[in-house]
Each structure stands twice: as C-alpha cells, then as structure tokens.
Amino acid sequence: MSGIEGSPAFACTVERDGTRATVAASGEIDLASSPELRRELQALLDDGVRRMVVDLGAVTFIDSSGLGVLVGALKRINEDRDGGSLEIRGLNGPVRKVFEITGLHETFVVRD
C-alpha cells in the first residue's frame, strides 16, 4: 500500500493486486490536489494496472480539474487494446451532485 499527500485537505491511498488497484481518495480534489491524483493514476496505468476502482466516499469536494483527471484516466484505459475498466465508488453529497450535473455519472461505471 502506498500513499500520497499534498494539500492538507487531500489524501490518497492505493491497494494493488497485480493488474487491479483501488485508489481511495479523501478530502478535496481541486486545482491544488488534482496533479497528485493524476500522477498516482498515471503511475498505476504505466505500471500495468488495467482494472481500477476509484473510491470517492471520503471526498468532500471535487472541481473540474479533478473531474478532468478522472476523465483522462478513463480515456487512457478505454484506448488500451487489452481492455480495462475504471469504476467510481462511494459518490455522495456534493460530489454525487457534481457528477450528476455534468452527466459523468453516465460516462463512468458508478457503484455505491
């Protein structure tokens, strides 16, 4: 398990099993913290992860930069010829509302 921290309101942990990984984020995903999340997701994809779950259950806020990171990771997974998946879990409160307003709840596989 690895972890990254930057913005005091953001933390991210990773559990990995071969080509599968679960990324659990907490706090706020915004302009300050989204580059850290991007680096973590890209590193996992570069290292062969093809099935990813991003757990946003402990995220209290997400802005367009955070959404862009998730969309970029989904796009990269979808372009992979070997297939893969990115699932979003734990949407609640204001984060769920952002996904619904933007229509991204229909773009991603979302599980509660």
Phi and psi restraints in degrees (range 20) as a CNS / XPLOR table:
assign (resid 1 and name C) (resid 2 and name N)
       (resid 2 and name CA) (resid 2 and name C) 1.0 -122.6 20.0 2
assign (resid 2 and name N) (resid 2 and name CA)
       (resid 2 and name C) (resid 3 and name N) 1.0 165.8 20.0 2
assign (resid 2 and name C) (resid 3 and name N)
       (resid 3 and name CA) (resid 3 and name C) 1.0 -146.6 20.0 2
assign (resid 3 and name N) (resid 3 and name CA)
       (resid 3 and name C) (resid 4 and name N) 1.0 151.9 20.0 2
assign (resid 3 and name C) (resid 4 and name N)
       (resid 4 and name CA) (resid 4 and name C) 1.0 -131.7 20.0 2
assign (resid 4 and name N) (resid 4 and name CA)
       (resid 4 and name C) (resid 5 and name N) 1.0 146.6 20.0 2
assign (resid 4 and name C) (resid 5 and name N)
       (resid 5 and name CA) (resid 5 and name C) 1.0 -142.0 20.0 2
assign (resid 5 and name N) (resid 5 and name CA)
       (resid 5 and name C) (resid 6 and name N) 1.0 146.3 20.0 2
assign (resid 5 and name C) (resid 6 and name N)
       (resid 6 and name CA) (resid 6 and name C) 1.0 -147.2 20.0 2
assign (resid 6 and name N) (resid 6 and name CA)
       (resid 6 and name C) (resid 7 and name N) 1.0 -90.6 20.0 2
assign (resid 6 and name C) (resid 7 and name N)
       (resid 7 and name CA) (resid 7 and name C) 1.0 -55.6 20.0 2
assign (resid 7 and name N) (resid 7 and name CA)
       (resid 7 and name C) (resid 8 and name N) 1.0 133.5 20.0 2
assign (resid 7 and name C) (resid 8 and name N)
       (resid 8 and name CA) (resid 8 and name C) 1.0 -59.2 20.0 2
assign (resid 8 and name N) (resid 8 and name CA)
       (resid 8 and name C) (resid 9 and name N) 1.0 -18.9 20.0 2
assign (resid 8 and name C) (resid 9 and name N)
       (resid 9 and name CA) (resid 9 and name C) 1.0 -96.2 20.0 2
assign (resid 9 and name N) (resid 9 and name CA)
       (resid 9 and name C) (resid 10 and name N) 1.0 7.9 20.0 2
assign (resid 9 and name C) (resid 10 and name N)
       (resid 10 and name CA) (resid 10 and name C) 1.0 -130.9 20.0 2
assign (resid 10 and name N) (resid 10 and name CA)
       (resid 10 and name C) (resid 11 and name N) 1.0 138.2 20.0 2
assign (resid 10 and name C) (resid 11 and name N)
       (resid 11 and name CA) (resid 11 and name C) 1.0 -146.8 20.0 2
assign (resid 11 and name N) (resid 11 and name CA)
       (resid 11 and name C) (resid 12 and name N) 1.0 156.0 20.0 2
assign (resid 11 and name C) (resid 12 and name N)
       (resid 12 and name CA) (resid 12 and name C) 1.0 -147.0 20.0 2
assign (resid 12 and name N) (resid 12 and name CA)
       (resid 12 and name C) (resid 13 and name N) 1.0 132.0 20.0 2
assign (resid 12 and name C) (resid 13 and name N)
       (resid 13 and name CA) (resid 13 and name C) 1.0 -124.2 20.0 2
assign (resid 13 and name N) (resid 13 and name CA)
       (resid 13 and name C) (resid 14 and name N) 1.0 152.2 20.0 2
assign (resid 13 and name C) (resid 14 and name N)
       (resid 14 and name CA) (resid 14 and name C) 1.0 -128.2 20.0 2
assign (resid 14 and name N) (resid 14 and name CA)
       (resid 14 and name C) (resid 15 and name N) 1.0 132.9 20.0 2
assign (resid 14 and name C) (resid 15 and name N)
       (resid 15 and name CA) (resid 15 and name C) 1.0 -118.1 20.0 2
assign (resid 15 and name N) (resid 15 and name CA)
       (resid 15 and name C) (resid 16 and name N) 1.0 129.1 20.0 2
assign (resid 15 and name C) (resid 16 and name N)
       (resid 16 and name CA) (resid 16 and name C) 1.0 -128.3 20.0 2
assign (resid 16 and name N) (resid 16 and name CA)
       (resid 16 and name C) (resid 17 and name N) 1.0 142.1 20.0 2
assign (resid 16 and name C) (resid 17 and name N)
       (resid 17 and name CA) (resid 17 and name C) 1.0 -139.6 20.0 2
assign (resid 17 and name N) (resid 17 and name CA)
       (resid 17 and name C) (resid 18 and name N) 1.0 93.5 20.0 2
assign (resid 17 and name C) (resid 18 and name N)
       (resid 18 and name CA) (resid 18 and name C) 1.0 64.9 20.0 2
assign (resid 18 and name N) (resid 18 and name CA)
       (resid 18 and name C) (resid 19 and name N) 1.0 -118.7 20.0 2
assign (resid 18 and name C) (resid 19 and name N)
       (resid 19 and name CA) (resid 19 and name C) 1.0 -93.2 20.0 2
assign (resid 19 and name N) (resid 19 and name CA)
       (resid 19 and name C) (resid 20 and name N) 1.0 12.6 20.0 2
assign (resid 19 and name C) (resid 20 and name N)
       (resid 20 and name CA) (resid 20 and name C) 1.0 -116.7 20.0 2
assign (resid 20 and name N) (resid 20 and name CA)
       (resid 20 and name C) (resid 21 and name N) 1.0 143.8 20.0 2
assign (resid 20 and name C) (resid 21 and name N)
       (resid 21 and name CA) (resid 21 and name C) 1.0 -147.7 20.0 2
assign (resid 21 and name N) (resid 21 and name CA)
       (resid 21 and name C) (resid 22 and name N) 1.0 146.5 20.0 2
assign (resid 21 and name C) (resid 22 and name N)
       (resid 22 and name CA) (resid 22 and name C) 1.0 -117.3 20.0 2
assign (resid 22 and name N) (resid 22 and name CA)
       (resid 22 and name C) (resid 23 and name N) 1.0 124.6 20.0 2
assign (resid 22 and name C) (resid 23 and name N)
       (resid 23 and name CA) (resid 23 and name C) 1.0 -109.7 20.0 2
assign (resid 23 and name N) (resid 23 and name CA)
       (resid 23 and name C) (resid 24 and name N) 1.0 117.5 20.0 2
assign (resid 23 and name C) (resid 24 and name N)
       (resid 24 and name CA) (resid 24 and name C) 1.0 -107.8 20.0 2
assign (resid 24 and name N) (resid 24 and name CA)
       (resid 24 and name C) (resid 25 and name N) 1.0 114.9 20.0 2
assign (resid 24 and name C) (resid 25 and name N)
       (resid 25 and name CA) (resid 25 and name C) 1.0 -103.3 20.0 2
assign (resid 25 and name N) (resid 25 and name CA)
       (resid 25 and name C) (resid 26 and name N) 1.0 153.1 20.0 2
assign (resid 25 and name C) (resid 26 and name N)
       (resid 26 and name CA) (resid 26 and name C) 1.0 -144.9 20.0 2
assign (resid 26 and name N) (resid 26 and name CA)
       (resid 26 and name C) (resid 27 and name N) 1.0 155.8 20.0 2
assign (resid 26 and name C) (resid 27 and name N)
       (resid 27 and name CA) (resid 27 and name C) 1.0 89.0 20.0 2
assign (resid 27 and name N) (resid 27 and name CA)
       (resid 27 and name C) (resid 28 and name N) 1.0 -141.6 20.0 2
assign (resid 27 and name C) (resid 28 and name N)
       (resid 28 and name CA) (resid 28 and name C) 1.0 -108.4 20.0 2
assign (resid 28 and name N) (resid 28 and name CA)
       (resid 28 and name C) (resid 29 and name N) 1.0 131.5 20.0 2
assign (resid 28 and name C) (resid 29 and name N)
       (resid 29 and name CA) (resid 29 and name C) 1.0 -106.1 20.0 2
assign (resid 29 and name N) (resid 29 and name CA)
       (resid 29 and name C) (resid 30 and name N) 1.0 105.4 20.0 2
assign (resid 29 and name C) (resid 30 and name N)
       (resid 30 and name CA) (resid 30 and name C) 1.0 -139.4 20.0 2
assign (resid 30 and name N) (resid 30 and name CA)
       (resid 30 and name C) (resid 31 and name N) 1.0 -167.9 20.0 2
assign (resid 30 and name C) (resid 31 and name N)
       (resid 31 and name CA) (resid 31 and name C) 1.0 -56.4 20.0 2
assign (resid 31 and name N) (resid 31 and name CA)
       (resid 31 and name C) (resid 32 and name N) 1.0 -34.8 20.0 2
assign (resid 31 and name C) (resid 32 and name N)
       (resid 32 and name CA) (resid 32 and name C) 1.0 -75.7 20.0 2
assign (resid 32 and name N) (resid 32 and name CA)
       (resid 32 and name C) (resid 33 and name N) 1.0 -36.0 20.0 2
assign (resid 32 and name C) (resid 33 and name N)
       (resid 33 and name CA) (resid 33 and name C) 1.0 -100.4 20.0 2
assign (resid 33 and name N) (resid 33 and name CA)
       (resid 33 and name C) (resid 34 and name N) 1.0 -19.9 20.0 2
assign (resid 33 and name C) (resid 34 and name N)
       (resid 34 and name CA) (resid 34 and name C) 1.0 -60.7 20.0 2
assign (resid 34 and name N) (resid 34 and name CA)
       (resid 34 and name C) (resid 35 and name N) 1.0 -32.9 20.0 2
assign (resid 34 and name C) (resid 35 and name N)
       (resid 35 and name CA) (resid 35 and name C) 1.0 -61.9 20.0 2
assign (resid 35 and name N) (resid 35 and name CA)
       (resid 35 and name C) (resid 36 and name N) 1.0 -33.1 20.0 2
assign (resid 35 and name C) (resid 36 and name N)
       (resid 36 and name CA) (resid 36 and name C) 1.0 -67.9 20.0 2
assign (resid 36 and name N) (resid 36 and name CA)
       (resid 36 and name C) (resid 37 and name N) 1.0 -43.0 20.0 2
assign (resid 36 and name C) (resid 37 and name N)
       (resid 37 and name CA) (resid 37 and name C) 1.0 -63.8 20.0 2
assign (resid 37 and name N) (resid 37 and name CA)
       (resid 37 and name C) (resid 38 and name N) 1.0 -41.7 20.0 2
assign (resid 37 and name C) (resid 38 and name N)
       (resid 38 and name CA) (resid 38 and name C) 1.0 -59.1 20.0 2
assign (resid 38 and name N) (resid 38 and name CA)
       (resid 38 and name C) (resid 39 and name N) 1.0 -47.0 20.0 2
assign (resid 38 and name C) (resid 39 and name N)
       (resid 39 and name CA) (resid 39 and name C) 1.0 -59.6 20.0 2
assign (resid 39 and name N) (resid 39 and name CA)
       (resid 39 and name C) (resid 40 and name N) 1.0 -41.8 20.0 2
assign (resid 39 and name C) (resid 40 and name N)
       (resid 40 and name CA) (resid 40 and name C) 1.0 -65.8 20.0 2
assign (resid 40 and name N) (resid 40 and name CA)
       (resid 40 and name C) (resid 41 and name N) 1.0 -46.5 20.0 2
assign (resid 40 and name C) (resid 41 and name N)
       (resid 41 and name CA) (resid 41 and name C) 1.0 -65.4 20.0 2
assign (resid 41 and name N) (resid 41 and name CA)
       (resid 41 and name C) (resid 42 and name N) 1.0 -43.1 20.0 2
assign (resid 41 and name C) (resid 42 and name N)
       (resid 42 and name CA) (resid 42 and name C) 1.0 -63.6 20.0 2
assign (resid 42 and name N) (resid 42 and name CA)
       (resid 42 and name C) (resid 43 and name N) 1.0 -40.2 20.0 2
assign (resid 42 and name C) (resid 43 and name N)
       (resid 43 and name CA) (resid 43 and name C) 1.0 -62.8 20.0 2
assign (resid 43 and name N) (resid 43 and name CA)
       (resid 43 and name C) (resid 44 and name N) 1.0 -40.6 20.0 2
assign (resid 43 and name C) (resid 44 and name N)
       (resid 44 and name CA) (resid 44 and name C) 1.0 -64.3 20.0 2
assign (resid 44 and name N) (resid 44 and name CA)
       (resid 44 and name C) (resid 45 and name N) 1.0 -45.4 20.0 2
assign (resid 44 and name C) (resid 45 and name N)
       (resid 45 and name CA) (resid 45 and name C) 1.0 -65.3 20.0 2
assign (resid 45 and name N) (resid 45 and name CA)
       (resid 45 and name C) (resid 46 and name N) 1.0 -40.8 20.0 2
assign (resid 45 and name C) (resid 46 and name N)
       (resid 46 and name CA) (resid 46 and name C) 1.0 -61.8 20.0 2
assign (resid 46 and name N) (resid 46 and name CA)
       (resid 46 and name C) (resid 47 and name N) 1.0 -29.9 20.0 2
assign (resid 46 and name C) (resid 47 and name N)
       (resid 47 and name CA) (resid 47 and name C) 1.0 -91.8 20.0 2
assign (resid 47 and name N) (resid 47 and name CA)
       (resid 47 and name C) (resid 48 and name N) 1.0 10.4 20.0 2
assign (resid 47 and name C) (resid 48 and name N)
       (resid 48 and name CA) (resid 48 and name C) 1.0 100.0 20.0 2
assign (resid 48 and name N) (resid 48 and name CA)
       (resid 48 and name C) (resid 49 and name N) 1.0 2.9 20.0 2
assign (resid 48 and name C) (resid 49 and name N)
       (resid 49 and name CA) (resid 49 and name C) 1.0 -68.3 20.0 2
assign (resid 49 and name N) (resid 49 and name CA)
       (resid 49 and name C) (resid 50 and name N) 1.0 130.4 20.0 2
assign (resid 49 and name C) (resid 50 and name N)
       (resid 50 and name CA) (resid 50 and name C) 1.0 -122.1 20.0 2
assign (resid 50 and name N) (resid 50 and name CA)
       (resid 50 and name C) (resid 51 and name N) 1.0 -14.9 20.0 2
assign (resid 50 and name C) (resid 51 and name N)
       (resid 51 and name CA) (resid 51 and name C) 1.0 -125.4 20.0 2
assign (resid 51 and name N) (resid 51 and name CA)
       (resid 51 and name C) (resid 52 and name N) 1.0 115.0 20.0 2
assign (resid 51 and name C) (resid 52 and name N)
       (resid 52 and name CA) (resid 52 and name C) 1.0 -127.8 20.0 2
assign (resid 52 and name N) (resid 52 and name CA)
       (resid 52 and name C) (resid 53 and name N) 1.0 138.0 20.0 2
assign (resid 52 and name C) (resid 53 and name N)
       (resid 53 and name CA) (resid 53 and name C) 1.0 -115.6 20.0 2
assign (resid 53 and name N) (resid 53 and name CA)
       (resid 53 and name C) (resid 54 and name N) 1.0 128.4 20.0 2
assign (resid 53 and name C) (resid 54 and name N)
       (resid 54 and name CA) (resid 54 and name C) 1.0 -111.2 20.0 2
assign (resid 54 and name N) (resid 54 and name CA)
       (resid 54 and name C) (resid 55 and name N) 1.0 113.0 20.0 2
assign (resid 54 and name C) (resid 55 and name N)
       (resid 55 and name CA) (resid 55 and name C) 1.0 -93.8 20.0 2
assign (resid 55 and name N) (resid 55 and name CA)
       (resid 55 and name C) (resid 56 and name N) 1.0 113.9 20.0 2
assign (resid 55 and name C) (resid 56 and name N)
       (resid 56 and name CA) (resid 56 and name C) 1.0 -106.0 20.0 2
assign (resid 56 and name N) (resid 56 and name CA)
       (resid 56 and name C) (resid 57 and name N) 1.0 17.4 20.0 2
assign (resid 56 and name C) (resid 57 and name N)
       (resid 57 and name CA) (resid 57 and name C) 1.0 -59.2 20.0 2
assign (resid 57 and name N) (resid 57 and name CA)
       (resid 57 and name C) (resid 58 and name N) 1.0 -28.8 20.0 2
assign (resid 57 and name C) (resid 58 and name N)
       (resid 58 and name CA) (resid 58 and name C) 1.0 -104.3 20.0 2
assign (resid 58 and name N) (resid 58 and name CA)
       (resid 58 and name C) (resid 59 and name N) 1.0 11.9 20.0 2
assign (resid 58 and name C) (resid 59 and name N)
       (resid 59 and name CA) (resid 59 and name C) 1.0 -87.0 20.0 2
assign (resid 59 and name N) (resid 59 and name CA)
       (resid 59 and name C) (resid 60 and name N) 1.0 129.4 20.0 2
assign (resid 59 and name C) (resid 60 and name N)
       (resid 60 and name CA) (resid 60 and name C) 1.0 -99.2 20.0 2
assign (resid 60 and name N) (resid 60 and name CA)
       (resid 60 and name C) (resid 61 and name N) 1.0 -14.9 20.0 2
assign (resid 60 and name C) (resid 61 and name N)
       (resid 61 and name CA) (resid 61 and name C) 1.0 -159.1 20.0 2
assign (resid 61 and name N) (resid 61 and name CA)
       (resid 61 and name C) (resid 62 and name N) 1.0 141.2 20.0 2
assign (resid 61 and name C) (resid 62 and name N)
       (resid 62 and name CA) (resid 62 and name C) 1.0 -142.6 20.0 2
assign (resid 62 and name N) (resid 62 and name CA)
       (resid 62 and name C) (resid 63 and name N) 1.0 135.3 20.0 2
assign (resid 62 and name C) (resid 63 and name N)
       (resid 63 and name CA) (resid 63 and name C) 1.0 -111.7 20.0 2
assign (resid 63 and name N) (resid 63 and name CA)
       (resid 63 and name C) (resid 64 and name N) 1.0 -173.1 20.0 2
assign (resid 63 and name C) (resid 64 and name N)
       (resid 64 and name CA) (resid 64 and name C) 1.0 -63.0 20.0 2
assign (resid 64 and name N) (resid 64 and name CA)
       (resid 64 and name C) (resid 65 and name N) 1.0 -30.3 20.0 2
assign (resid 64 and name C) (resid 65 and name N)
       (resid 65 and name CA) (resid 65 and name C) 1.0 -68.1 20.0 2
assign (resid 65 and name N) (resid 65 and name CA)
       (resid 65 and name C) (resid 66 and name N) 1.0 -38.0 20.0 2
assign (resid 65 and name C) (resid 66 and name N)
       (resid 66 and name CA) (resid 66 and name C) 1.0 -67.1 20.0 2
assign (resid 66 and name N) (resid 66 and name CA)
       (resid 66 and name C) (resid 67 and name N) 1.0 -42.2 20.0 2
assign (resid 66 and name C) (resid 67 and name N)
       (resid 67 and name CA) (resid 67 and name C) 1.0 -61.7 20.0 2
assign (resid 67 and name N) (resid 67 and name CA)
       (resid 67 and name C) (resid 68 and name N) 1.0 -39.3 20.0 2
assign (resid 67 and name C) (resid 68 and name N)
       (resid 68 and name CA) (resid 68 and name C) 1.0 -61.7 20.0 2
assign (resid 68 and name N) (resid 68 and name CA)
       (resid 68 and name C) (resid 69 and name N) 1.0 -38.0 20.0 2
assign (resid 68 and name C) (resid 69 and name N)
       (resid 69 and name CA) (resid 69 and name C) 1.0 -62.2 20.0 2
assign (resid 69 and name N) (resid 69 and name CA)
       (resid 69 and name C) (resid 70 and name N) 1.0 -45.5 20.0 2
assign (resid 69 and name C) (resid 70 and name N)
       (resid 70 and name CA) (resid 70 and name C) 1.0 -66.3 20.0 2
assign (resid 70 and name N) (resid 70 and name CA)
       (resid 70 and name C) (resid 71 and name N) 1.0 -42.1 20.0 2
assign (resid 70 and name C) (resid 71 and name N)
       (resid 71 and name CA) (resid 71 and name C) 1.0 -63.9 20.0 2
assign (resid 71 and name N) (resid 71 and name CA)
       (resid 71 and name C) (resid 72 and name N) 1.0 -41.4 20.0 2
assign (resid 71 and name C) (resid 72 and name N)
       (resid 72 and name CA) (resid 72 and name C) 1.0 -61.4 20.0 2
assign (resid 72 and name N) (resid 72 and name CA)
       (resid 72 and name C) (resid 73 and name N) 1.0 -41.8 20.0 2
assign (resid 72 and name C) (resid 73 and name N)
       (resid 73 and name CA) (resid 73 and name C) 1.0 -66.0 20.0 2
assign (resid 73 and name N) (resid 73 and name CA)
       (resid 73 and name C) (resid 74 and name N) 1.0 -41.2 20.0 2
assign (resid 73 and name C) (resid 74 and name N)
       (resid 74 and name CA) (resid 74 and name C) 1.0 -62.5 20.0 2
assign (resid 74 and name N) (resid 74 and name CA)
       (resid 74 and name C) (resid 75 and name N) 1.0 -43.5 20.0 2
assign (resid 74 and name C) (resid 75 and name N)
       (resid 75 and name CA) (resid 75 and name C) 1.0 -60.6 20.0 2
assign (resid 75 and name N) (resid 75 and name CA)
       (resid 75 and name C) (resid 76 and name N) 1.0 -44.1 20.0 2
assign (resid 75 and name C) (resid 76 and name N)
       (resid 76 and name CA) (resid 76 and name C) 1.0 -64.3 20.0 2
assign (resid 76 and name N) (resid 76 and name CA)
       (resid 76 and name C) (resid 77 and name N) 1.0 -41.9 20.0 2
assign (resid 76 and name C) (resid 77 and name N)
       (resid 77 and name CA) (resid 77 and name C) 1.0 -63.9 20.0 2
assign (resid 77 and name N) (resid 77 and name CA)
       (resid 77 and name C) (resid 78 and name N) 1.0 -42.1 20.0 2
assign (resid 77 and name C) (resid 78 and name N)
       (resid 78 and name CA) (resid 78 and name C) 1.0 -67.8 20.0 2
assign (resid 78 and name N) (resid 78 and name CA)
       (resid 78 and name C) (resid 79 and name N) 1.0 -24.8 20.0 2
assign (resid 78 and name C) (resid 79 and name N)
       (resid 79 and name CA) (resid 79 and name C) 1.0 -81.3 20.0 2
assign (resid 79 and name N) (resid 79 and name CA)
       (resid 79 and name C) (resid 80 and name N) 1.0 -14.3 20.0 2
assign (resid 79 and name C) (resid 80 and name N)
       (resid 80 and name CA) (resid 80 and name C) 1.0 -69.6 20.0 2
assign (resid 80 and name N) (resid 80 and name CA)
       (resid 80 and name C) (resid 81 and name N) 1.0 124.6 20.0 2
assign (resid 80 and name C) (resid 81 and name N)
       (resid 81 and name CA) (resid 81 and name C) 1.0 -67.8 20.0 2
assign (resid 81 and name N) (resid 81 and name CA)
       (resid 81 and name C) (resid 82 and name N) 1.0 -22.7 20.0 2
assign (resid 81 and name C) (resid 82 and name N)
       (resid 82 and name CA) (resid 82 and name C) 1.0 -82.4 20.0 2
assign (resid 82 and name N) (resid 82 and name CA)
       (resid 82 and name C) (resid 83 and name N) 1.0 -1.9 20.0 2
assign (resid 82 and name C) (resid 83 and name N)
       (resid 83 and name CA) (resid 83 and name C) 1.0 81.6 20.0 2
assign (resid 83 and name N) (resid 83 and name CA)
       (resid 83 and name C) (resid 84 and name N) 1.0 171.7 20.0 2
assign (resid 83 and name C) (resid 84 and name N)
       (resid 84 and name CA) (resid 84 and name C) 1.0 165.1 20.0 2
assign (resid 84 and name N) (resid 84 and name CA)
       (resid 84 and name C) (resid 85 and name N) 1.0 177.0 20.0 2
assign (resid 84 and name C) (resid 85 and name N)
       (resid 85 and name CA) (resid 85 and name C) 1.0 -152.3 20.0 2
assign (resid 85 and name N) (resid 85 and name CA)
       (resid 85 and name C) (resid 86 and name N) 1.0 151.9 20.0 2
assign (resid 85 and name C) (resid 86 and name N)
       (resid 86 and name CA) (resid 86 and name C) 1.0 -131.7 20.0 2
assign (resid 86 and name N) (resid 86 and name CA)
       (resid 86 and name C) (resid 87 and name N) 1.0 119.4 20.0 2
assign (resid 86 and name C) (resid 87 and name N)
       (resid 87 and name CA) (resid 87 and name C) 1.0 -115.4 20.0 2
assign (resid 87 and name N) (resid 87 and name CA)
       (resid 87 and name C) (resid 88 and name N) 1.0 138.2 20.0 2
assign (resid 87 and name C) (resid 88 and name N)
       (resid 88 and name CA) (resid 88 and name C) 1.0 -103.2 20.0 2
assign (resid 88 and name N) (resid 88 and name CA)
       (resid 88 and name C) (resid 89 and name N) 1.0 132.8 20.0 2
assign (resid 88 and name C) (resid 89 and name N)
       (resid 89 and name CA) (resid 89 and name C) 1.0 -127.0 20.0 2
assign (resid 89 and name N) (resid 89 and name CA)
       (resid 89 and name C) (resid 90 and name N) 1.0 156.0 20.0 2
assign (resid 89 and name C) (resid 90 and name N)
       (resid 90 and name CA) (resid 90 and name C) 1.0 77.6 20.0 2
assign (resid 90 and name N) (resid 90 and name CA)
       (resid 90 and name C) (resid 91 and name N) 1.0 21.6 20.0 2
assign (resid 90 and name C) (resid 91 and name N)
       (resid 91 and name CA) (resid 91 and name C) 1.0 -64.4 20.0 2
assign (resid 91 and name N) (resid 91 and name CA)
       (resid 91 and name C) (resid 92 and name N) 1.0 130.9 20.0 2
assign (resid 91 and name C) (resid 92 and name N)
       (resid 92 and name CA) (resid 92 and name C) 1.0 -151.4 20.0 2
assign (resid 92 and name N) (resid 92 and name CA)
       (resid 92 and name C) (resid 93 and name N) 1.0 161.0 20.0 2
assign (resid 92 and name C) (resid 93 and name N)
       (resid 93 and name CA) (resid 93 and name C) 1.0 51.2 20.0 2
assign (resid 93 and name N) (resid 93 and name CA)
       (resid 93 and name C) (resid 94 and name N) 1.0 -132.9 20.0 2
assign (resid 93 and name C) (resid 94 and name N)
       (resid 94 and name CA) (resid 94 and name C) 1.0 -64.0 20.0 2
assign (resid 94 and name N) (resid 94 and name CA)
       (resid 94 and name C) (resid 95 and name N) 1.0 -28.4 20.0 2
assign (resid 94 and name C) (resid 95 and name N)
       (resid 95 and name CA) (resid 95 and name C) 1.0 -69.3 20.0 2
assign (resid 95 and name N) (resid 95 and name CA)
       (resid 95 and name C) (resid 96 and name N) 1.0 -43.3 20.0 2
assign (resid 95 and name C) (resid 96 and name N)
       (resid 96 and name CA) (resid 96 and name C) 1.0 -59.5 20.0 2
assign (resid 96 and name N) (resid 96 and name CA)
       (resid 96 and name C) (resid 97 and name N) 1.0 -42.9 20.0 2
assign (resid 96 and name C) (resid 97 and name N)
       (resid 97 and name CA) (resid 97 and name C) 1.0 -59.9 20.0 2
assign (resid 97 and name N) (resid 97 and name CA)
       (resid 97 and name C) (resid 98 and name N) 1.0 -42.1 20.0 2
assign (resid 97 and name C) (resid 98 and name N)
       (resid 98 and name CA) (resid 98 and name C) 1.0 -62.4 20.0 2
assign (resid 98 and name N) (resid 98 and name CA)
       (resid 98 and name C) (resid 99 and name N) 1.0 -43.6 20.0 2
assign (resid 98 and name C) (resid 99 and name N)
       (resid 99 and name CA) (resid 99 and name C) 1.0 -62.5 20.0 2
assign (resid 99 and name N) (resid 99 and name CA)
       (resid 99 and name C) (resid 100 and name N) 1.0 -39.5 20.0 2
assign (resid 99 and name C) (resid 100 and name N)
       (resid 100 and name CA) (resid 100 and name C) 1.0 -70.8 20.0 2
assign (resid 100 and name N) (resid 100 and name CA)
       (resid 100 and name C) (resid 101 and name N) 1.0 -42.9 20.0 2
assign (resid 100 and name C) (resid 101 and name N)
       (resid 101 and name CA) (resid 101 and name C) 1.0 -62.6 20.0 2
assign (resid 101 and name N) (resid 101 and name CA)
       (resid 101 and name C) (resid 102 and name N) 1.0 -38.7 20.0 2
assign (resid 101 and name C) (resid 102 and name N)
       (resid 102 and name CA) (resid 102 and name C) 1.0 -84.7 20.0 2
assign (resid 102 and name N) (resid 102 and name CA)
       (resid 102 and name C) (resid 103 and name N) 1.0 -10.4 20.0 2
assign (resid 102 and name C) (resid 103 and name N)
       (resid 103 and name CA) (resid 103 and name C) 1.0 80.7 20.0 2
assign (resid 103 and name N) (resid 103 and name CA)
       (resid 103 and name C) (resid 104 and name N) 1.0 4.9 20.0 2
assign (resid 103 and name C) (resid 104 and name N)
       (resid 104 and name CA) (resid 104 and name C) 1.0 -72.3 20.0 2
assign (resid 104 and name N) (resid 104 and name CA)
       (resid 104 and name C) (resid 105 and name N) 1.0 -16.4 20.0 2
assign (resid 104 and name C) (resid 105 and name N)
       (resid 105 and name CA) (resid 105 and name C) 1.0 -65.3 20.0 2
assign (resid 105 and name N) (resid 105 and name CA)
       (resid 105 and name C) (resid 106 and name N) 1.0 -18.5 20.0 2
assign (resid 105 and name C) (resid 106 and name N)
       (resid 106 and name CA) (resid 106 and name C) 1.0 -95.0 20.0 2
assign (resid 106 and name N) (resid 106 and name CA)
       (resid 106 and name C) (resid 107 and name N) 1.0 -17.1 20.0 2
assign (resid 106 and name C) (resid 107 and name N)
       (resid 107 and name CA) (resid 107 and name C) 1.0 -83.5 20.0 2
assign (resid 107 and name N) (resid 107 and name CA)
       (resid 107 and name C) (resid 108 and name N) 1.0 -40.9 20.0 2
assign (resid 107 and name C) (resid 108 and name N)
       (resid 108 and name CA) (resid 108 and name C) 1.0 -93.2 20.0 2
assign (resid 108 and name N) (resid 108 and name CA)
       (resid 108 and name C) (resid 109 and name N) 1.0 157.3 20.0 2
assign (resid 108 and name C) (resid 109 and name N)
       (resid 109 and name CA) (resid 109 and name C) 1.0 -78.4 20.0 2
assign (resid 109 and name N) (resid 109 and name CA)
       (resid 109 and name C) (resid 110 and name N) 1.0 116.7 20.0 2
assign (resid 109 and name C) (resid 110 and name N)
       (resid 110 and name CA) (resid 110 and name C) 1.0 -116.1 20.0 2
assign (resid 110 and name N) (resid 110 and name CA)
       (resid 110 and name C) (resid 111 and name N) 1.0 127.6 20.0 2
assign (resid 110 and name C) (resid 111 and name N)
       (resid 111 and name CA) (resid 111 and name C) 1.0 -125.5 20.0 2
assign (resid 111 and name N) (resid 111 and name CA)
       (resid 111 and name C) (resid 112 and name N) 1.0 144.2 20.0 2
